[in-house]
Amino acid sequence: MAIKHSTFLPSGFTNDLAGFTDPVEAFEALVGVAKTIDEAGYEAAWVPDHFVPVPPSQAFLFESWSVLTALARETQRVRLGHMVTGNSYRNPALQAKMSSTVDVISGGRFTMGIGSGWYEPDYVSYGYDFHDAGERLRRLREAVQVIRAMWTEDEATFEGKYYQIKGAINSPKGLQSPHIPMMIAGGGEKVTLKIVAEFGDACNVIESPEGLKRKFGILKDHCETVGRDYDSITKTTSTLCIIADTDEEAVAATPPFVGAIYPGNVAEYGLIGTVETIHQRIAAYEEAGVQELAVSFLNPFDHDVLRGYASEFIK
């Protein structure tokens, strides 16, 4: 099966709405991008879940669940989801209920992407406790069990250290069968990938193709340990795309801030270069086991680039 391609929506996290002064105009531009993605054949449109731009600024940033709910009625075909929602920001039972509602509104096109959270300015400025990484992951492990129970049981009960539900009713549960797919993000080898093996329908690991081979091998080992079919988990990664006439031009256009998002030198393995180079790098991702690429573009409002990428690389 050919690798699938998805992309991120410019909802404001990376200051991609900094040029707008009218919030209505900004949101309509976002809707326009979503419609182009829908029409061009991308697999999914992803929205980051943050409250404060990176770096922090006064630029517009739309709340992610509200955005996805609106886009569920503005699009027809493309899957919608978070890359990824922060577990610490909302009670997991509430997130299960929200997911079920968005799935119905979208006609069964929602993917629940979730992670432990990482962006400290969100926590500090909005008054959330920023626990250490270990506790955030322990909370995530409980949260995904709460969400799964809310999607699959008539009256869900869970008694954990951090979260408790008792006879929780969630109706309707959504449209997808056997339940809404859950994508768990993160590449932590001892904890996160084990949580994926136990509870995830998909994973998102950001690494080079060589790094992904190793991470997916660790995930496979966890699957064997817990008795899970490794092939039942969809493997995704995120990457940056810059297309130019020469590889050198594309590398020169790579912004310095990407080092905070992609490990190593993304110019050496991301979709950065000529069309021929990008074809080769997509093949490297596919050979590493990636089934879906979540692609970021430098100018997400450039509809010609979105359509051109789809025409060249989406089969």
C-alpha positions as a Markdown table, in Angstrom:
| # | Residue | x | y | z |
|---|---|---|---|---|
| 1 | Met | 0.0 | 0.0 | 0.0 |
| 2 | Ala | 1.4 | 3.4 | -1.0 |
| 3 | Ile | 2.3 | 5.8 | 1.8 |
| 4 | Lys | -0.4 | 8.3 | 2.7 |
| 5 | His | 0.2 | 12.1 | 2.9 |
| 6 | Ser | -1.5 | 14.5 | 5.3 |
| 7 | Thr | -0.7 | 18.0 | 6.4 |
| 8 | Phe | -1.0 | 20.6 | 9.2 |
| 9 | Leu | -3.5 | 23.4 | 9.3 |
| 10 | Pro | -2.3 | 26.9 | 10.0 |
| 11 | Ser | -4.2 | 27.5 | 13.2 |
| 12 | Gly | -1.6 | 29.9 | 14.7 |
| 13 | Phe | 0.8 | 27.8 | 16.9 |
| 14 | Thr | 3.9 | 28.6 | 14.8 |
| 15 | Asn | 2.9 | 32.2 | 14.4 |
| 16 | Asp | 1.5 | 31.4 | 11.0 |
| 17 | Leu | -1.4 | 33.8 | 11.6 |
| 18 | Ala | 0.9 | 36.7 | 12.5 |
| 19 | Gly | 0.1 | 38.6 | 9.3 |
| 20 | Phe | -3.6 | 38.9 | 10.1 |
| 21 | Thr | -5.3 | 41.7 | 12.0 |
| 22 | Asp | -8.9 | 40.6 | 11.5 |
| 23 | Pro | -9.7 | 37.3 | 13.3 |
| 24 | Val | -12.6 | 36.6 | 10.9 |
| 25 | Glu | -10.4 | 36.9 | 7.9 |
| 26 | Ala | -7.8 | 34.7 | 9.6 |
| 27 | Phe | -10.3 | 32.0 | 10.3 |
| 28 | Glu | -11.7 | 32.1 | 6.7 |
| 29 | Ala | -8.2 | 31.7 | 5.4 |
| 30 | Leu | -7.8 | 28.7 | 7.6 |
| 31 | Val | -11.1 | 27.2 | 6.3 |
| 32 | Gly | -9.9 | 27.9 | 2.7 |
| 33 | Val | -6.7 | 25.8 | 3.3 |
| 34 | Ala | -8.8 | 23.0 | 4.8 |
| 35 | Lys | -11.0 | 22.9 | 1.7 |
| 36 | Thr | -8.0 | 22.8 | -0.6 |
| 37 | Ile | -6.5 | 19.9 | 1.4 |
| 38 | Asp | -9.9 | 18.2 | 1.3 |
| 39 | Glu | -10.2 | 18.6 | -2.5 |
| 40 | Ala | -6.5 | 17.8 | -3.3 |
| 41 | Gly | -6.6 | 14.2 | -1.9 |
| 42 | Tyr | -4.6 | 14.5 | 1.4 |
| 43 | Glu | -5.4 | 11.7 | 3.9 |
| 44 | Ala | -5.8 | 14.0 | 6.9 |
| 45 | Ala | -5.7 | 17.6 | 8.1 |
| 46 | Trp | -4.1 | 18.0 | 11.5 |
| 47 | Val | -4.4 | 20.8 | 14.1 |
| 48 | Pro | -1.9 | 21.4 | 16.9 |
| 49 | Asp | -3.4 | 21.8 | 20.4 |
| 50 | His | -1.9 | 24.8 | 22.1 |
| 51 | Phe | -2.9 | 28.1 | 23.7 |
| 52 | Val | 0.2 | 30.2 | 23.2 |
| 53 | Pro | 2.2 | 30.5 | 20.0 |
| 54 | Val | 5.8 | 29.4 | 19.7 |
| 55 | Pro | 7.6 | 31.6 | 20.4 |
| 56 | Pro | 4.9 | 33.4 | 22.6 |
| 57 | Ser | 3.4 | 36.4 | 20.8 |
| 58 | Gln | 0.2 | 38.3 | 20.4 |
| 59 | Ala | -0.5 | 36.7 | 17.0 |
| 60 | Phe | -3.8 | 34.9 | 16.6 |
| 61 | Leu | -4.1 | 31.3 | 17.8 |
| 62 | Phe | -7.4 | 29.4 | 17.5 |
| 63 | Glu | -8.5 | 26.8 | 20.1 |
| 64 | Ser | -8.1 | 23.4 | 18.4 |
| 65 | Trp | -11.2 | 21.6 | 19.3 |
| 66 | Ser | -13.4 | 24.5 | 18.2 |
| 67 | Val | -11.5 | 24.6 | 14.9 |
| 68 | Leu | -12.0 | 20.9 | 14.3 |
| 69 | Thr | -15.7 | 21.1 | 15.1 |
| 70 | Ala | -16.1 | 23.9 | 12.6 |
| 71 | Leu | -14.1 | 22.1 | 9.9 |
| 72 | Ala | -16.1 | 18.9 | 10.3 |
| 73 | Arg | -18.9 | 20.8 | 8.6 |
| 74 | Glu | -16.7 | 22.7 | 6.1 |
| 75 | Thr | -15.0 | 19.6 | 4.6 |
| 76 | Gln | -16.4 | 16.5 | 3.0 |
| 77 | Arg | -13.7 | 13.8 | 2.7 |
| 78 | Val | -10.4 | 14.4 | 4.5 |
| 79 | Arg | -9.9 | 13.0 | 8.0 |
| 80 | Leu | -9.6 | 15.5 | 10.8 |
| 81 | Gly | -7.6 | 15.3 | 14.1 |
| 82 | His | -5.1 | 16.7 | 16.5 |
| 83 | Met | -1.4 | 16.3 | 16.2 |
| 84 | Val | -1.9 | 16.1 | 19.1 |
| 85 | Thr | -4.2 | 17.1 | 21.9 |
| 86 | Gly | -2.5 | 17.7 | 25.2 |
| 87 | Asn | -3.8 | 15.3 | 27.8 |
| 88 | Ser | -3.2 | 17.7 | 30.7 |
| 89 | Tyr | -5.5 | 20.4 | 29.3 |
| 90 | Arg | -8.8 | 18.6 | 29.7 |
| 91 | Asn | -10.3 | 15.8 | 31.7 |
| 92 | Pro | -10.0 | 12.6 | 29.6 |
| 93 | Ala | -13.6 | 11.6 | 30.1 |
| 94 | Leu | -14.6 | 15.0 | 28.7 |
| 95 | Gln | -12.2 | 14.5 | 25.8 |
| 96 | Ala | -13.8 | 11.1 | 25.0 |
| 97 | Lys | -17.2 | 12.8 | 24.9 |
| 98 | Met | -15.9 | 15.6 | 22.7 |
| 99 | Ser | -14.3 | 13.1 | 20.4 |
| 100 | Ser | -17.5 | 11.2 | 20.0 |
| 101 | Thr | -19.4 | 14.4 | 19.2 |
| 102 | Val | -16.9 | 15.5 | 16.6 |
| 103 | Asp | -16.9 | 12.1 | 15.0 |
| 104 | Val | -20.6 | 12.3 | 14.5 |
| 105 | Ile | -20.4 | 15.9 | 13.2 |
| 106 | Ser | -17.7 | 14.9 | 10.7 |
| 107 | Gly | -19.6 | 11.8 | 9.5 |
| 108 | Gly | -17.0 | 9.5 | 11.0 |
| 109 | Arg | -13.8 | 11.2 | 9.9 |
| 110 | Phe | -12.2 | 12.0 | 13.3 |
| 111 | Thr | -8.9 | 10.6 | 14.7 |
| 112 | Met | -8.2 | 11.2 | 18.3 |
| 113 | Gly | -4.5 | 12.2 | 18.5 |
| 114 | Ile | -3.2 | 12.5 | 22.1 |
| 115 | Gly | 0.1 | 13.1 | 23.8 |
| 116 | Ser | 1.4 | 13.8 | 27.3 |
| 117 | Gly | 2.0 | 17.5 | 26.6 |
| 118 | Trp | 5.3 | 19.4 | 26.4 |
| 119 | Tyr | 5.0 | 23.1 | 25.8 |
| 120 | Glu | 5.5 | 24.8 | 29.2 |
| 121 | Pro | 4.2 | 28.3 | 28.2 |
| 122 | Asp | 0.8 | 26.8 | 27.8 |
| 123 | Tyr | 0.8 | 25.4 | 31.3 |
| 124 | Val | 2.3 | 28.4 | 33.0 |
| 125 | Ser | 0.2 | 31.1 | 31.3 |
| 126 | Tyr | -3.1 | 29.2 | 31.6 |
| 127 | Gly | -2.6 | 28.0 | 35.2 |
| 128 | Tyr | -2.0 | 24.3 | 34.6 |
| 129 | Asp | 0.4 | 22.3 | 36.7 |
| 130 | Phe | 3.5 | 21.4 | 34.6 |
| 131 | His | 4.4 | 18.0 | 36.1 |
| 132 | Asp | 7.6 | 16.3 | 35.3 |
| 133 | Ala | 7.8 | 14.1 | 32.2 |
| 134 | Gly | 7.3 | 10.9 | 34.2 |
| 135 | Glu | 4.1 | 12.0 | 35.8 |
| 136 | Arg | 2.8 | 13.4 | 32.6 |
| 137 | Leu | 3.3 | 10.0 | 31.0 |
| 138 | Arg | 1.7 | 8.2 | 33.9 |
| 139 | Arg | -1.3 | 10.4 | 33.6 |
| 140 | Leu | -1.4 | 9.8 | 29.8 |
| 141 | Arg | -1.4 | 6.0 | 30.4 |
| 142 | Glu | -4.5 | 6.3 | 32.6 |
| 143 | Ala | -6.2 | 8.8 | 30.3 |
| 144 | Val | -6.1 | 6.7 | 27.2 |
| 145 | Gln | -7.7 | 3.8 | 29.2 |
| 146 | Val | -10.5 | 6.2 | 30.4 |
| 147 | Ile | -11.1 | 7.4 | 26.8 |
| 148 | Arg | -11.1 | 3.8 | 25.4 |
| 149 | Ala | -13.6 | 2.7 | 28.1 |
| 150 | Met | -15.9 | 5.7 | 27.3 |
| 151 | Trp | -15.9 | 4.6 | 23.6 |
| 152 | Thr | -16.5 | 1.0 | 24.2 |
| 153 | Glu | -18.6 | 0.4 | 27.4 |
| 154 | Asp | -22.2 | 1.3 | 28.1 |
| 155 | Glu | -21.3 | 2.5 | 31.6 |
| 156 | Ala | -17.6 | 3.0 | 31.9 |
| 157 | Thr | -15.8 | 2.7 | 35.2 |
| 158 | Phe | -12.1 | 3.3 | 35.9 |
| 159 | Glu | -10.3 | 3.8 | 39.2 |
| 160 | Gly | -6.8 | 5.2 | 38.7 |
| 161 | Lys | -4.4 | 7.3 | 40.7 |
| 162 | Tyr | -5.1 | 10.4 | 38.6 |
| 163 | Tyr | -8.5 | 9.8 | 37.0 |
| 164 | Gln | -11.7 | 8.1 | 38.1 |
| 165 | Ile | -15.0 | 7.6 | 36.4 |
| 166 | Lys | -18.0 | 5.7 | 37.7 |
| 167 | Gly | -20.8 | 4.4 | 35.5 |
| 168 | Ala | -20.0 | 7.1 | 32.9 |
| 169 | Ile | -22.4 | 7.1 | 30.0 |
| 170 | Asn | -21.2 | 8.4 | 26.6 |
| 171 | Ser | -23.9 | 8.2 | 24.0 |
| 172 | Pro | -23.5 | 8.5 | 21.0 |
| 173 | Lys | -20.0 | 7.1 | 21.1 |
| 174 | Gly | -19.3 | 8.2 | 17.5 |
| 175 | Leu | -19.8 | 6.6 | 14.1 |
| 176 | Gln | -16.6 | 4.6 | 13.5 |
| 177 | Ser | -16.4 | 0.9 | 14.3 |
| 178 | Pro | -15.2 | -0.6 | 16.6 |
| 179 | His | -14.4 | 2.9 | 17.9 |
| 180 | Ile | -12.7 | 6.1 | 17.0 |
| 181 | Pro | -9.1 | 5.5 | 16.2 |
| 182 | Met | -6.6 | 6.7 | 18.8 |
| 183 | Met | -3.2 | 8.0 | 17.8 |
| 184 | Ile | -0.6 | 8.3 | 20.6 |
| 185 | Ala | 2.3 | 10.6 | 19.9 |
| 186 | Gly | 5.9 | 10.4 | 21.2 |
| 187 | Gly | 9.0 | 8.4 | 20.8 |
| 188 | Gly | 9.9 | 7.6 | 24.4 |
| 189 | Glu | 11.3 | 4.1 | 24.2 |
| 190 | Lys | 10.5 | 2.7 | 27.6 |
| 191 | Val | 7.1 | 4.3 | 28.4 |
| 192 | Thr | 5.5 | 6.1 | 25.4 |
| 193 | Leu | 6.0 | 3.3 | 22.9 |
| 194 | Lys | 4.8 | 0.8 | 25.4 |
| 195 | Ile | 1.6 | 2.8 | 25.9 |
| 196 | Val | 1.2 | 2.7 | 22.1 |
| 197 | Ala | 1.6 | -1.1 | 22.1 |
| 198 | Glu | -1.0 | -1.5 | 24.8 |
| 199 | Phe | -3.6 | 1.1 | 23.7 |
| 200 | Gly | -2.8 | 2.9 | 20.5 |
| 201 | Asp | -4.4 | 2.4 | 17.1 |
| 202 | Ala | -1.7 | 4.6 | 15.6 |
| 203 | Cys | 1.5 | 6.3 | 16.7 |
| 204 | Asn | 3.3 | 9.5 | 15.6 |
| 205 | Val | 7.1 | 9.4 | 16.1 |
| 206 | Ile | 9.2 | 12.3 | 14.8 |
| 207 | Glu | 12.6 | 11.0 | 13.7 |
| 208 | Ser | 14.8 | 10.5 | 10.6 |
| 209 | Pro | 14.1 | 7.3 | 8.6 |
| 210 | Glu | 17.0 | 5.6 | 10.3 |
| 211 | Gly | 15.8 | 6.7 | 13.7 |
| 212 | Leu | 12.3 | 5.5 | 12.8 |
| 213 | Lys | 13.5 | 2.0 | 11.9 |
| 214 | Arg | 15.0 | 1.7 | 15.4 |
| 215 | Lys | 11.9 | 3.2 | 17.2 |
| 216 | Phe | 9.5 | 1.0 | 15.3 |
| 217 | Gly | 11.7 | -2.0 | 16.2 |
| 218 | Ile | 11.3 | -1.1 | 19.8 |
| 219 | Leu | 7.6 | -0.7 | 19.4 |
| 220 | Lys | 7.5 | -4.1 | 17.8 |
| 221 | Asp | 9.3 | -5.6 | 20.8 |
| 222 | His | 6.7 | -3.9 | 23.2 |
| 223 | Cys | 3.9 | -5.4 | 21.1 |
| 224 | Glu | 5.4 | -8.9 | 21.4 |
| 225 | Thr | 5.7 | -8.4 | 25.2 |
| 226 | Val | 2.1 | -7.3 | 25.6 |
| 227 | Gly | 0.6 | -9.7 | 23.0 |
| 228 | Arg | -0.3 | -7.0 | 20.5 |
| 229 | Asp | -0.3 | -7.4 | 16.7 |
| 230 | Tyr | 2.4 | -4.9 | 15.6 |
| 231 | Asp | 0.8 | -4.6 | 12.1 |
| 232 | Ser | -2.5 | -3.4 | 13.6 |
| 233 | Ile | -0.8 | -0.1 | 14.6 |
| 234 | Thr | -0.6 | 2.6 | 11.9 |
| 235 | Lys | 2.9 | 4.2 | 11.9 |
| 236 | Thr | 3.1 | 7.9 | 11.2 |
| 237 | Thr | 5.7 | 10.6 | 11.3 |
| 238 | Ser | 5.9 | 14.4 | 10.8 |
| 239 | Thr | 8.3 | 16.1 | 8.4 |
| 240 | Leu | 9.0 | 19.4 | 6.7 |
| 241 | Cys | 8.7 | 20.0 | 3.0 |
| 242 | Ile | 10.6 | 22.7 | 1.0 |
| 243 | Ile | 10.7 | 22.2 | -2.8 |
| 244 | Ala | 13.2 | 24.1 | -4.8 |
| 245 | Asp | 15.1 | 23.9 | -8.2 |
| 246 | Thr | 18.2 | 22.7 | -6.4 |
| 247 | Asp | 18.8 | 20.9 | -3.1 |
| 248 | Glu | 21.1 | 23.7 | -2.1 |
| 249 | Glu | 18.3 | 26.3 | -2.5 |
| 250 | Ala | 15.9 | 24.2 | -0.4 |
| 251 | Val | 18.5 | 23.7 | 2.4 |
| 252 | Ala | 19.2 | 27.4 | 2.4 |
| 253 | Ala | 15.5 | 28.1 | 2.9 |
| 254 | Thr | 15.2 | 25.8 | 6.0 |
| 255 | Pro | 14.4 | 28.1 | 8.9 |
| 256 | Pro | 16.6 | 27.8 | 12.1 |
| 257 | Phe | 13.6 | 27.2 | 14.5 |
| 258 | Val | 13.0 | 23.7 | 13.0 |
| 259 | Gly | 15.7 | 22.3 | 15.2 |
| 260 | Ala | 13.3 | 22.6 | 18.1 |
| 261 | Ile | 10.8 | 20.3 | 16.3 |
| 262 | Tyr | 12.8 | 17.8 | 14.3 |
| 263 | Pro | 15.7 | 15.8 | 15.7 |
| 264 | Gly | 19.1 | 16.0 | 14.1 |
| 265 | Asn | 19.4 | 17.9 | 10.8 |
| 266 | Val | 16.1 | 17.7 | 9.1 |
| 267 | Ala | 17.6 | 19.2 | 5.9 |
| 268 | Glu | 19.4 | 15.9 | 5.5 |
| 269 | Tyr | 16.3 | 13.6 | 5.7 |
| 270 | Gly | 13.2 | 15.7 | 5.5 |
| 271 | Leu | 11.3 | 16.5 | 2.2 |
| 272 | Ile | 13.8 | 19.3 | 1.4 |
| 273 | Gly | 15.2 | 19.5 | -2.1 |
| 274 | Thr | 14.2 | 19.0 | -5.7 |
| 275 | Val | 11.2 | 17.0 | -6.7 |
| 276 | Glu | 13.6 | 14.0 | -7.4 |
| 277 | Thr | 15.2 | 14.3 | -4.0 |
| 278 | Ile | 11.8 | 14.4 | -2.3 |
| 279 | His | 10.7 | 11.3 | -4.1 |
| 280 | Gln | 13.8 | 9.5 | -2.8 |
| 281 | Arg | 13.2 | 10.7 | 0.7 |
| 282 | Ile | 9.5 | 9.6 | 0.7 |
| 283 | Ala | 10.8 | 6.2 | -0.4 |
| 284 | Ala | 13.2 | 6.2 | 2.5 |
| 285 | Tyr | 10.4 | 6.9 | 5.0 |
| 286 | Glu | 8.3 | 4.2 | 3.4 |
| 287 | Glu | 11.2 | 1.7 | 3.6 |
| 288 | Ala | 11.5 | 2.6 | 7.3 |
| 289 | Gly | 7.9 | 1.5 | 7.9 |
| 290 | Val | 6.1 | 4.8 | 7.8 |
| 291 | Gln | 2.5 | 4.5 | 6.5 |
| 292 | Glu | 1.5 | 8.2 | 6.7 |
| 293 | Leu | 3.6 | 11.4 | 6.4 |
| 294 | Ala | 2.2 | 14.5 | 8.2 |
| 295 | Val | 3.8 | 17.3 | 6.1 |
| 296 | Ser | 4.4 | 20.9 | 7.1 |
| 297 | Phe | 5.0 | 23.6 | 4.5 |
| 298 | Leu | 6.8 | 26.9 | 5.1 |
| 299 | Asn | 3.8 | 28.9 | 3.7 |
| 300 | Pro | 0.7 | 26.8 | 4.6 |
| 301 | Phe | -1.5 | 29.4 | 2.9 |
| 302 | Asp | 0.1 | 28.8 | -0.5 |
| 303 | His | -2.7 | 26.8 | -2.2 |
| 304 | Asp | -0.6 | 26.2 | -5.3 |
| 305 | Val | 2.1 | 24.5 | -3.2 |
| 306 | Leu | -0.6 | 22.3 | -1.5 |
| 307 | Arg | -2.1 | 21.3 | -4.9 |
| 308 | Gly | 1.3 | 20.9 | -6.5 |
| 309 | Tyr | 2.6 | 18.6 | -3.8 |
| 310 | Ala | -0.6 | 16.5 | -4.0 |
| 311 | Ser | -0.3 | 16.3 | -7.8 |
| 312 | Glu | 3.3 | 15.1 | -7.7 |
| 313 | Phe | 3.4 | 12.9 | -4.7 |
| 314 | Ile | 0.0 | 11.6 | -3.7 |
| 315 | Lys | -0.9 | 8.6 | -5.7 |
